[in-house]
């Protein structure tokens, strides 16, 4: 079966979700582009958008249409060639509308999982639950005569576990898109010792068609991205807890969040990032990883406490940030949750006190966005962190300790065989988390 043939009938499980909808968008565009090739004219391409939520599926179409229009507007020259035999399409607007129609015509929304029984390629983007993934993929494979290939978007569950329990025999791999899939360039590719080489070749071809960067990860729970982020988050929780010896919990959260953003030149602080991913999601991923890490304790009582109080973070269907460790107004953090009073305490009540305690950021401090555009970024960062290491302020000490811990986590991923090399770790954090620099560096030596 050729690349094009494999993509003629595809199913996406969890298509109405945050990740599934992005995968649906990318795949529908790739399949439509294939259908417009002269050799594929007249062939039927079907993309089953499968989800339990009728409401979620109904909401897919406005999103897909809007995004496809943006894609078409940027690629109008290519589309003119693709539709050059259509003499009825003259204006750019006509070509764009036709392309949108062709994309939407491929997508078949349904709540019936049985349609996947006819697909040759199946993307799984359901919740991060090993038992659920195994149950669904096993059911499909037992009823699918096509020896289908399975791409699971899991960010933490070992692929060999899914392969063995669902009896997929080399026909499954981890294809971990980063959120949001339509924007993020990174994909982690995870295979097992049984994965068929032809499946891997297809995965690289598919990623190329989508304009994605693949970083391979060995099949160890959490892989590279969450392998680093989960431990990084655990360190942040631990540092905040330590600060509560002298500060309230909201103050400690504010301080660690500020240090991890401003002192480590990151796009957002660690508590904001945990809110973005979802406190409940983070807890679940840690629970998946923990049994496979006998030399570590990847469990947080703080996460348990917040989940018990119903504080979960995450995002609304619109993409707006839900409140978690921090409270948000128009996307900006304005308060921190106090577990004792079960209320959010405004930053205005304590930020001046905390900023004074942290001290000034190092001379020559730069914002994350401005650093990314610098041609001499490495030199600027080296000077920044050199200054920070020489300072004795609380903020500088916390920042230096955090940067050193981040490097140790990255190095552990290499030493444990999760990542093939240091460059792969850095690529994941630079590309998937938008860090200004990779964790494995010489800044904190």
N, C-alpha and C positions, 0 to 999 in steps of 0.2 A: 504494500500500500504506500503510495507516494505521500509527500507532505500535504499536498492539496486534497487528496482523497481522505486523509485522516481528519481533515478539518471540514468535511462536508456534513457531518452529523455530530454535533457536540452538545454536551449537557453541562450546566453549571448548577451545582447544589448550593443552596443558600444565596441565590442570585439577588435577593432584595436587601441583603445585608450590606454593611459598610464596605467589606472587602469584595463580596460577591458581585455587587453592582459595578465596581471598578473593573473587575475581571471580565464581566459581561460586556462592558463598553469596549475594552481593548480587543477582546476576541471577536466581537461583532464587526468591528472595523477591519480587522485582519481578514476575516472570512469574506466580507464584502469586497475587499480589494482583490482577493483571489477569484471571486466570482466574476469580476470585471475583466479578467485576463481572457484574451481571445480563445485560448484552448479550453476555457471553462464555460464559455457561453452555452446556455441551455441546461447546464447542470444545476441541481438543486442543492442549496446550502441551508442547513437547519441548525439553529442555536436554541436549545431548550433552556429557558430561564425558570428554574425550579425553586420554589420556596413555599413554606407552609402558610405564609401570610398573603392573603388576597389583597389586602390594603397595601402591603409593601410592594407587591408586583404591580399594582395600579400606579404607584408612585414612580416606578422605574422609567416609564415612557417620557415624561417631561424632562427628567434628568438626562436620559440618553440622547434625546433630540437636541437639547441645548448643547451638550458636549460635542456631538457629532457636527453640529453647525460650526462650532469653533474650529474643529479639526479641518472641515471642508474649506472654510475661509482661508486657512493657512496653506492649504494644499491645492488651491484652485488650478494652478498650472498643470499639475499631475492629473487632476480630474478632467481637465479639458482633453488631454490625450486619451484617458480611459473612455471617455464618451464621444470620441471623435466621429464614430459612425452614427451618432444620433443627430440627424440634421434638424430635429425639432428643438434641440437645446442650444440656444444662441447666447443668451445673457448668462453672466456668472451666477446670478440668483437662481436661474432655472437649473443649472448644473448642480448647484448646492442643494436645492430642494429635491432633485432626483436622487442624489447621493444619500440624503437623509432618508428618503423613502426606501431605497434599496437596503440600507442598514436595518431599518425598522422591520422591513419585510422578512428578514432572516430570523428575527427573534420571535420565539413562541413561548409566552409566559404560561405557566401552569403550576398547579399544586400537586399534580400527579407524578410521583417519582418513577412510575412505570415507563414513561417516555424515554428515560435514560437507558432502558433495556436495548434500544436500537442504536445507541451512540457508540462510536469507535474511540472517542476521547471524552473523559469526564473530569471536570474540575470540581474539587470539593472545598467549599468555603463555609462549612457549618461551624458551630461553636467549638472552642478548644477543649473538646471532651473526647478522650481516646475511645471510650466504649461506644459513644454515638457514631464516631467516624467508622469504626470497625463494623458496627451493625448495618449502617447504610451501605457502605461499599461492598460488604459481603452479600447483602440482599441483591444489589444490582448485578454483581458479577455472577451470582448463581442463576440469574435469569437473562443474562446477556450472552448471546451466542457468538459475539464478535471478538472475543478475547480483547476487550477494551483496555485502553491505557488510562491510568488514574493519576492526576496531578493534585496532590493535597496541599492546601495553603497553610498547613499547620506551622506555627512558629515555635513549637516546643516538643511536640510528641515524636518520639523516635519512629522513623519510617519503618524499620524492620519489625516493630511491634504491630503496626497496621498491616504490613505485608503478610506476616505470619498468621495473625488472628483472622484476617479476612481471606486468607489463602489466595493471594494475588500473584505469587510466584514470579517476581521480577518485573511485574507490569505496573508498578507504582513508584513514584518518586516524590520528594518534597519540592515544591515550587513555591517558595515563600515570597509573595509580593509584599512590598512595604506600603504602608498607609499614607496617603491614598494611592491606590495602584495606578490611577490615570496620570498622576504627577510624578511619583517616585520612580527613579531610574533603576533602583536596585532590586534584584531577585536573588535569594539564596537558593542554591540547587543542592538537594540532599539525596544521595543514592544509597543503596545497600549493596552488599557483596553479590546479590542476585540480580540487580537491575539490568535489564537487557540493554546492550550498547546502542541499539537502534532507537530505543526510547530516549536515551541521553542525547543522541544526535538530533532527534526531533526537538527536544527541549531547547537546545541551543539555537536551532533554526527558528523556533517560535519566538524566543526571546529577541533574536535579531530582528524579526519582523515587527516586533513591538517597540524596538529601539531601547531595549533594556540591557543593563549590565549584569552579567551573572558572576556571582562569587560562589564557588563550591564550598560546602561545609561537610565535614564528616558527620555520621549519623549518631550524634550524641545529644541528648535532650537539651533543648534550648538553643542549640546550634551556635552561630557566632553572635548574631544580633542580640537575642535575648540572653544568651550566655553572658554577654557583657552588661547589658542594661539591667537585668535582674540583680546582679551583684552590685552594680553601681547604685541602684535604688536601695538595696539593703544597707549599703554603707551610709547613704544619706539618712535613712531612718535611724540608724545607730548613732550617727553624729548629732542628730536632732535630739534624740533621747538623752545623750550625754549632756547636752546644753541645758536640759531641764533641771539640772542641779542648781543652776543660777538664774534661769529664765523660765517663763511660762511656755507651754507647748506652742501656742500661736507665735510667740516671739522666736522660739527655736526654729520652727518651720520657716518663718520669714527669713531668718538669718542664713540657714542652709540653702534655701532656694536662691537667695541673692548671691551667695558665694558661688554656687554652681553655675549661675548664669553670668555674673559680672567678672568674677575672678578666674573662671575657667573659659570665658569667652564662648559661651554656648548660646544657641538660639532661645532656649528657655531653661529655667531652673529645674532641678530634679523633681521637686514636688509638683510643679506644673506639668512636667512630662508624665509623671505617674497618673495625674488626673486625666491627662489627654488619652493615655492608653486605657485607663480605667483601673481603679483600685481593685475591683473584683476580678478583672482580667489578670492583673498582676498576681493576685493571690492564687488564682487558678494555675497560672503558668509555673509559679514557684512550687505548687503542690505536685505538678507533673514532673518537674525537674528533680525535686528533692530526693526521691527514692534512688535516683541514679548517681547521686553525689555523696558517697559514703564518707568522704573526708570533710564535708561541709554541712552546715545546718541552714538550709534555705527556707526558713520559716519565720514569719514576723507576727508577733502578737499584736503589734500596732495595727497591721492590716486587718487582722481578725476583729479587733475592737471597732474599727471604722465600719467594716462590713456589717457587724452586729447592730450598729446604730443606723444602718441604712445609708451610709455615706459611701457612694460607689464611684463618683466621677464618671468619666466616659463622655460620649458626645450624643447630642440629639440628632434626629434624622436630618435636620437642616445643616448639620455640621457644627452648630454652636456648642460651646463647651459647657458641660454640666458641672455643678459645684462638687468639689471633692475635699481634699486637704485645704484647698483655697476656694474662695468665692469669686465669681467672675461677673463683671459688668462690661458689656460690649467687647468681650474677648480679653479684657484686662483683669489681672488678679487685683482684688481690692481688700480682701480680708482673709483670715485664717480660722479654721474651725477649732474650737476649744472643747475637747471631750468632756471636761468637767461640767461646764455650763450647757453643753450641747447647743451652742450658738456660735455664729461667726463674729469674730472680733475684728473691727476695722483696722487696717494698717495705720490709719491716721492716729490711732490711740497709742502706738508704740514704735512706729518706724524710726522716728528721730532718735529715740533711746537706743534702738538696735544698731542703727547706722553708726552712731557714736561709738558703741562697743566694738563694732567690727573694724573701725578705723578707715582711713582713706584707701581707695584702690591704688595699686602701684602707679608711679609716674609713667606717663605715656600710655595709660590705659585706653583701650579702644573698644568700640562696640563690635558685636559679632558681625553685623552686616558690613561695616566698613572694612573689617579685616579680610573678608572674603574677596574683596575687589583689589586688594593690594598686590602688586607684583613682587614686593619684598616681604611677603607675609611671614615667612620663616624668620627673617631677621627681626621684624617687629615683635613677633611672639617670643623669640628668644630673649630679647631685651626686657620685655614685659615680665616674663617669668623669672628672669635673673633678678630683677628688682624685687619682685614679690618674695623670693626665697630669702633675700637679705633683710626683709622687714620682720618686725616682731609683734605686729598687730594681730589681733584675734582673727580677723578676716584673712590676712596673709597666711597665717599658720594653718587655718582650716582649708584654704585653697591649695596650699602646697601639699598638705596631707591627702586631700581629695585627688589631686592630679597624680600623685604617686600611687595611690590605691588603684586609680583607673588604669594606669600603666601595668600594674601587677596583675590586674584582672585580664587585660589583653594578652600579657605574656603567658598567663596560665592557660588560656585558650589554645595557644600554640603548643605549649609544653604537654597539654593533655591530648593533643591530636585532634581537637575540634576544628581548628583552622590549619591549613597547610603551611602558612607562613605569616610573618608579621604584617606584610603588605595587605593580605586578605582581611585581617582584623581591621586595619586602618581604613581600607576601602569601604567596609560595611559601615563603620561609624561616620565616615566622611559623607558617604552617599546616602545611606539609609537613615541616619540621624542628623544629618546636616551639620556635624561638628566642624569647627574651623580647622582642627588638626586631629590627627589620629592619636589614640591613647598610647601607642607604643612610640615614644619619642625620647629625645635627650633633654627636654626642658626641665625635668624634675630629678635629674641625676645629681 
